[in-house]
Amino acid sequence: MRVNVGERHRVMRSDVTRGSLWVTPRVSCYCVSPTGEVETLLYSFLYSNFGTETGLDQNRKYWNIAKFQDVKSIIRRFGEM
């Protein structure tokens, strides 16, 4: 697993060639947005733990996650898949 750091944090896995997990810190939450294959891999986990996505940004689903501990569990789940 690799993490690129900037305004948004991109979490990638070497065995996933199309898509990433994007984490964007906000004032009151963390915006988590899976793209490509990662959305397919994580959607049921995100939906069952955090409900329906918060919205769409450029046709990409995202969830606003209040607690950093929950963001850690999402990243951990992505790494274990």
One Martini backbone bead per residue (centre of mass of N, CA, C, O) as a GRO file, in nm:
protein
   81
    1MET     BB    1   0.100   0.034   0.018
    2ARG     BB    2   0.017   0.378  -0.078
    3VAL     BB    3   0.089   0.734   0.003
    4ASN     BB    4  -0.028   1.039  -0.097
    5VAL     BB    5   0.061   1.379  -0.024
    6GLY     BB    6  -0.170   1.657   0.030
    7GLU     BB    7  -0.465   1.787   0.013
    8ARG     BB    8  -0.490   1.499  -0.080
    9HIS     BB    9  -0.527   1.152  -0.008
   10ARG     BB   10  -0.367   0.872  -0.165
   11VAL     BB   11  -0.476   0.535  -0.178
   12MET     BB   12  -0.280   0.245  -0.268
   13ARG     BB   13  -0.257  -0.055  -0.470
   14SER     BB   14  -0.071  -0.270  -0.663
   15ASP     BB   15  -0.331  -0.470  -0.741
   16VAL     BB   16  -0.467  -0.190  -0.819
   17THR     BB   17  -0.502  -0.032  -1.135
   18ARG     BB   18  -0.808   0.096  -1.087
   19GLY     BB   19  -0.781   0.314  -0.849
   20SER     BB   20  -0.877   0.487  -0.537
   21LEU     BB   21  -0.826   0.634  -0.216
   22TRP     BB   22  -0.977   0.928  -0.100
   23VAL     BB   23  -0.855   1.184   0.137
   24THR     BB   24  -1.026   1.475   0.280
   25PRO     BB   25  -0.973   1.729   0.471
   26ARG     BB   26  -1.185   1.894   0.694
   27VAL     BB   27  -1.314   2.078   0.938
   28SER     BB   28  -1.548   1.833   1.038
   29CYS     BB   29  -1.407   1.620   0.835
   30TYR     BB   30  -1.389   1.336   0.611
   31CYS     BB   31  -1.334   1.280   0.274
   32VAL     BB   32  -1.450   0.983   0.110
   33SER     BB   33  -1.314   0.848  -0.215
   34PRO     BB   34  -1.387   0.604  -0.428
   35THR     BB   35  -1.226   0.459  -0.717
   36GLY     BB   36  -1.314   0.243  -0.926
   37GLU     BB   37  -1.237  -0.057  -0.794
   38VAL     BB   38  -1.263   0.052  -0.502
   39GLU     BB   39  -1.564   0.096  -0.502
   40THR     BB   40  -1.638  -0.202  -0.537
   41LEU     BB   41  -1.484  -0.306  -0.281
   42LEU     BB   42  -1.617  -0.076  -0.058
   43TYR     BB   43  -1.923  -0.020  -0.071
   44SER     BB   44  -2.048  -0.220   0.137
   45PHE     BB   45  -1.888  -0.116   0.377
   46LEU     BB   46  -1.977   0.180   0.368
   47TYR     BB   47  -2.283   0.133   0.372
   48SER     BB   48  -2.299  -0.046   0.640
   49ASN     BB   49  -2.136   0.183   0.825
   50PHE     BB   50  -2.237   0.490   0.671
   51GLY     BB   51  -2.418   0.467   0.442
   52THR     BB   52  -2.512   0.672   0.232
   53GLU     BB   53  -2.392   0.875   0.040
   54THR     BB   54  -2.348   1.216   0.053
   55GLY     BB   55  -2.237   1.231  -0.259
   56LEU     BB   56  -2.143   1.412  -0.559
   57ASP     BB   57  -1.819   1.439  -0.742
   58GLN     BB   58  -1.773   1.409  -1.052
   59ASN     BB   59  -1.926   1.121  -1.033
   60ARG     BB   60  -1.834   1.081  -0.726
   61LYS     BB   61  -1.845   0.917  -0.449
   62TYR     BB   62  -1.915   1.031  -0.105
   63TRP     BB   63  -1.795   1.050   0.238
   64ASN     BB   64  -1.865   1.181   0.554
   65ILE     BB   65  -1.624   1.159   0.814
   66ALA     BB   66  -1.588   1.236   1.150
   67LYS     BB   67  -1.385   1.004   1.229
   68PHE     BB   68  -1.063   0.895   1.219
   69GLN     BB   69  -1.112   0.602   1.306
   70ASP     BB   70  -1.291   0.541   1.054
   71VAL     BB   71  -1.077   0.593   0.843
   72LYS     BB   72  -0.886   0.371   0.940
   73SER     BB   73  -1.088   0.136   0.884
   74ILE     BB   74  -1.101   0.181   0.579
   75ILE     BB   75  -0.799   0.144   0.517
   76ARG     BB   76  -0.775  -0.135   0.642
   77ARG     BB   77  -0.978  -0.276   0.462
   78PHE     BB   78  -0.833  -0.217   0.195
   79GLY     BB   79  -0.568  -0.373   0.278
   80GLU     BB   80  -0.724  -0.665   0.332
   81MET     BB   81  -0.851  -0.732   0.037
   0.00000   0.00000   0.00000
